[in-house]
Amino acid sequence: ALGYGDLEHSTSLTWQVPGMASDAHAALSTWNTASRNLQSQQEQLLVGAASGSAAGAAAVIAFLAYDTPDLVTVLSARSARVGSRRLAAELDGATAVRRRTTPLSAHAVVAHSYGTPVAANALIRTREPVQSFTMLGSAGLDDEWIRSLEQLHVERDAAGHPRVFTTMAPGDGLAPIGARLAGRLQPNPRAVLPGGAGIAGAHVFDSGGRGRLLATDGHSVIGEGTRDPLGTHASAGRGYLDAQTQSLRAVAAISLGVTEQVPGGIGR
């Protein structure tokens, strides 16, 4: 796991959980960029919300600490179930340490692709709730372990709903196929393919671009090169956590607990 910012004294702490083919040797560069982008965007929002500098107020951890699946094993639940044990322990450990040192105003989990069943499985194992859980291009949740989002140890909003958020880029063709082939539950209602199954209750936000904020046009967390026809890869600058994207701004706002700053708003 790789940390960014002051992990002991920051006011917010966000965990990022990667998906397929993201073992550290293969994904460190991508998640280094994604983590720096998110931390920078969080601190910009914090500066806008209060006078003075927000340096050190936001910390991010890239959780490159489970054996991620490949193109063959990605349809299996095994990696998500095994990886969830360590993630759950890390989340509860962070909560316990911070309770004794500097309490967190925001403790969030952000997961991409196959990372979403890893994180969801972890959040039914934890003893303590996190403030929010955000899914980007979800490859679906493990239907043998999770039947309702109410099972997740995530704080509730004023209406009593768990603070679970999700987005699926209009150009992301890979995640819906992955969820359908694996028989997992898709949290994005418009991304459920024929014969597939969904899971209701998440708060949905848009990643299709708004104003000067760019659209995410493929499945990648960081876009490189040109988008392919299926949207397996996003084009340069148009991944879910690329700078200047609507998706990144939304994730930063949600993870800080300032959902009123999500561009385009949030629905259910």
N, C-alpha and C positions, 0 to 999 in steps of 0.2 A: 504494500500500500504506500502511496506517495502523497505527502501532505503539502499544502500550500497555505501560507499565512501562519498566524499564531494559533496553533492548535490548542494551547492551554488557556488563552485569555480572550479569544475572539468572542464577539457577541453572537455570532451565528456559525454553525458547522454543517456543511453539506457533504454527504457521501455520494459519489458517482459510481455506478455499477455497470460495467461494460457487458457486451453480448458476445456472440460467436467469434471465434478466432481472435480473441483479445488477451491471450496470455501475455505476460509482461514483455517478453522479448519481441513480440510482434506488434504490440499496441501502445508501447510507452510513448512514442512520439505523438500519436493521435490524441491520447488522453492527457498528455502534458499540455497540448494546445487547448483542448476542451476545458481543462481545469483552470488554466490561466484566463481563458475567455470568461468563464462563469464567475470566477473570483473578481475579475475586473468589473464586470457588469454589476455584480452585487454591490461593490464598493461605490460605484457611480450612483446607484439608487440610494444608498445610505447617505452619501454626501448631499443628495437632493432632498432628503428627508430631514436633515439636521444641519445646523451650522457647524463649521469646522471640518477637520479632516476625518475620514472614515478609515484611514490606513490601519490595517490590522484588525478591523472589525469583522471581516468575513474570512472564514477559513474553509478550504475544500480538501477532501480526501478522495483520491482516485483508488478505488478498491480493486487492484489487479492481483487479488489474492485467492482466486479459485481457479480450478482447471476448466477453462472454457471449452465448449464443444466445437467440433469442426462441421463440415457440410454433411457428414454422415450422422454423427451423434447429436446434432442439433435438434433432431426430432424426438430425442429421448429426454425424460425428466431427470435422469440421474445426476448430471452436472449441477442442475439447479438445486436439487435436494441436498447433495453433499456440500455445495458451496454455501448454502443458506445457513448451515450450522456455524461456520466461522463468522459470517457477516452478522448474524444475530448476537454472537458473543461480543464482537467488536462494538456494535451499537449500544448494547447494555453496558459494556465497559466504559465507553465514552460518557454515557449518561451518569454513571456512578462517580467517575473521576470529576466531572464538571460540577456535580452537586456539592462536592467538597471543596472545590477551588473557585471557579468563576461560572455561575449558572448561565445556561444558554437561553437566550430569548428565542432562538430558532434552531431546531435540530431537524434536518431534512434528508431525505433519500431521493436521489434522481437515478433512474435506470433506463438503459437503452436496449431495445431488441430482446435478446435472450436474457439480458440482465434483469428484465422485469419479473419473470418467474423466480429468479434467484432472490430478488429483493422481497417479493411478496411472500415467498416461503419463509424468509428470515423474519418477516414482520408478524408471522403467527407463532414464532418461537420466542420472540423477545419478551422480557418481563416488563419493560417500560415502553410507553408509546413515544414515537417520534412526532414532530409537529405536522409533517406533510410527506407524502409519497407521490412522486411524479414519474409517469411512464412516457417515454419517447419511442414511437414506432414499435409498440409492443408486439412481441412474437407470441403473445397469449399466456394465460396463467394456468397453472397445474390444476386440472379439475378434480384430481383425486385428493388434493390437499385443501383446495380453496373452493368453496361453493358460494361464498358471499364476501363482498368487500368489508362487511361488518366484522369479519373475523380478524382483520388486520389491526395490529396495535398501533393505530394512528389517531391522533387527537380528532375530536369532532368539531364541526362548525356550529354556528348559533342555531341551526335547524336540526342539529343532532346527526348530521351525515359525516362519515369519515372524510378527512381532508386528503382524498385521493384524486389525482389529476392525470389527464391523459391527452395526448395529441397524436394524430397521424397525418403526416404531410400528404397533400394531394398527389404528389409524384412518387410516393413510397409504395412500390408494388410488391416488395419482398416480404414485409412483415405480415400482411394479411395471408399470403400464401403459406408462410411458415406456420402460422397459427392453425390454419385449416388442415395442413398435412399432418401436423402433430396432434391434432384433436384437442388443442388447448382453447381456453376461453378468451375471446377477444374483448378487451374493455372498450374499444372504440366502436360504437354502434354502426357507423357507416362503413366500417372495414370488415364486417362479418361476411365472408363469402358464402355462396350457396352450399348448403349442407353443413356449414360450420355453426358454432355456438358462441354466444356472447355472454358477458357478465355485466350486470347493470349496476348503476350507482355512482360511477366516477364523474368528476367535474371535467368538462371537456373545454379545451382552448384551441385556438386556431394557430397554424404554423404556415399558412399560405401567403404571408406577406401583408403588410399594412403600411400605407404611407411610404416613408423612406426605409422602413424595415423590410428586409428581403424575405422571399419565400424559400422554404426548404423544398428542394425538388427531387429528393431521393432518400434512400435509407441511411446513408452515412451520417455519423455524428459530426465528422469534419469532411467537407466535400473536397474532392481532388479531381482535376481533369474535367472530363465531359460526362454528363449524365448518360447512362445507357437506357435503351428503350423501356426496360422493366423498372427502372428506378432502383436497381440494386445499389448503385453508387450515385451520390449526389454530385453535382458539378461544383467546381471550385467556389468556395465562399458561401455555399448554400446547403451545408449540413445542418443538423438539428442544433448544434452548439457552436456554429460559426459566428464570428463577430458580425454585428449589424443585421442579424436575422430576428424576425418576430419571435421565433421559438426561444432563442437565447434570452431575450428580454423577459418573456413570460416565465421561463424557468427561474431566472434570477428573482423576479418578484414573488413567485410562489414560495420559493425556498426561504425567503426572508419573512414570509408571512404578510406581505403587503399585496394581496390579490387584487386590490382596487387599481393597481398599477399594471396589470396584465393588459397588453394592447389588444383591443378587440373584445375584451371581457371574457367571462367564463359562463358556460351553460352546464346543464345536467341532462 
